[in-house]
Amino acid sequence: MKKVFRILLIALSVFIGFIIYVNPIIKKYYMGKYYRENYKSEDMQTQTIGSYPSSFRINDIPHISNKKAYCQPTALQMISEKYGIREDIGYFNFLMGFSYGSFYRSDFEIFSFFEDPVQGFRSACPYLGLKMKCLTANDSAAFLNSARFYLSKGLPVIVELDAGTLWGETVFLPHSEVLIGYNEKGFEYFETGKEDSYKAAAMGIMLEDDVLVRSVARFTKEFMNPWKFMILVFEKSGKKTADLKEAWRKNGNLLIGKKGWLAASGSCAIELFAQKFKKSIKVRDISMLEPSVYTRADNALFLQKYFKRDKEAAPAAKSLAEASGLYRQVIELIKTGEEEKRGEVAGLLQKTALLERSTGEIFLKKTVDK
């Protein structure tokens, strides 16, 4: 469990980093406003819920899991394969923009290298020929009935929940799972993390209604959602977007980022962190920085593989691979705890910021009509 904890605690920094970045003053009002405006949610109780059988299971979906903090892209990877699209995890990270962002808030000393997954799902869907419904409720019965109803129609459901409650732990661990079936007592789900695995046919894990309700309710409470329960439902849209212009634009802007009062994103976040680290700040948890190494390396490999005939993608991939190596050096230097290394660490971080910014600029150039 120690290894799993580490992975999920990294995911925790992802979520907290995103939440705090929304507004410098963490107030429920602002959080609710953000969710309503950006998640485009629909109230479950306004949906027409018909009858459904006492049990049902979606059989044509593979079980995929990833030991890196890619639980949301992995969930989308499973669902997409059900609908006939089989791609590596890098493809889903790219379409979602999930592993192309970064965030730093100096007063809380929080750093993350990911982007809001729910908005990422919505960004990715047009490229996958899918559409997503974000359904919310404050009533647990409506939540359970809706989940069962959509599953009975053969539609996979993603739930964001607290894995700590799910696994019987006390620590809060934000996570995403894919529901694939149900019976009268509970639901069957596919675990998205813990190990690297692909199984074309597999049995999921059963959990009782009460555990699911408590896991989801704790998640929404911790993140100040204006609702108690949420499910994400995916189905075919009938049309598929081929032009990747908007994906390039989103990821380019994520890499370049912007600077605020106490917080910054993208390359601006890395520059701010470098400045603060050089002066005095300490890294509260080195695991928050570890995704910088594998996300940038994975992004580079994806660009090399998927856009191998694209002359503009090659230097972008090279920059991200170089940044990954520099991040690895940064982490090793910080681990030494030697104060005299601060200047060297800051210098390396400034180099990674330039590399990420130049990559973002390459991405944005690809959105210009030629």
C-alpha positions, 0 to 999 in steps of 0.5 A: 500500500505504501507505493499506492499511497505515494501515487495517489498523494501525487494525484492529491497535489494535482487536484489541490493545485488546480482547486487553489489556482481557481481563486486566491481566496478559497471560498465555496462561492467561487468554487461553485461558480467555477464548477457550474460555469466550466463543468456544464453539469446537468441535474440528475433529477431533471433527466428522464430515468426509465426502468432498468434490470436488477443487474447489468454488466458491460462486457466489451470494455478492457481493463487498463491500469497505470501505475503513474498518476494517470488515472483520468486519462486511463479511464478515458482510454478504457472507454475509448477502446470500448468504442473502437479507439485503441491508442496509447496513454500519451494520446489521451494525455495529449487530447485532454491536455492532462500532462501538459500543464503545471501549476505553482502556488508560492504561499502554499508551496504546492506544485503540480504538473497536471491539468483539470481532468473534467475539462480535459475529458470535454476537450478530448471527446470531439476527437474521439467521436464521443460526448460526455454528460456531467450529471450531478445530484444532492440526493444519494438515491438519484445518484445511484439510480442514475448510475445504474440506469446509464450503465444498463444502457451500456454506457460506461460511467466515470466517478471521481471519489476518495480512494481512502474511503474506498480502500478503508484508509483514513487519508483523503486520496482523490481518484477516478474509477470506471463503473462497468456494472451493478447488481442490487447491492452495489457496483462493479468497477475497474481500478485505474491505478496501482499497476501497469496492466492491460486485460481484454477481458477481466472481472472488476471489483465489487463495492457496496452502494454505501461505500460508493456514496461515502467515497463520492460524497467525501470527494465533492465535500473536500473540493467544495463542489456545489453538489454532493454527487457527480457521474460522467457518462460517455456515449458516441456522438456520431461525429469525430473531429480530425483537425487537432488545431484546438488541442495544439492551442490548448496544450501550447497555452498550458505550457506557456502559462500565465502569472498571477499574484501568488500563483502561476501556471505553465512556464511561468510557474516554473520560473516563479518556483525557481525564484522562490527556491533560490531565496529560501523556500523548502520543498514540502514533498518531493513527490510533487515534483516527480511527475515532471520527469515522467510526464515530460518524457512521456509527452516527448515519446508521444510526439516522436511516435504520433507525429514522426513525419511532422518537422515541427513536432520533432524539436518540441519532443526534443525540448520536452525530453531535455526538460525531463532530464533536467527535472531529474537533476533538480530532484536529485539535487534537492534530495541532497538537502545542501543549501549551496545547491539552491543556485544550481537548482534554480538555474536548471529550473530556469532552463526547463521553463525556457524549454517548456515555453519554446515547446508551447510556442511551437504548438501555437504556431501549428494553429496558424493557418498556412 
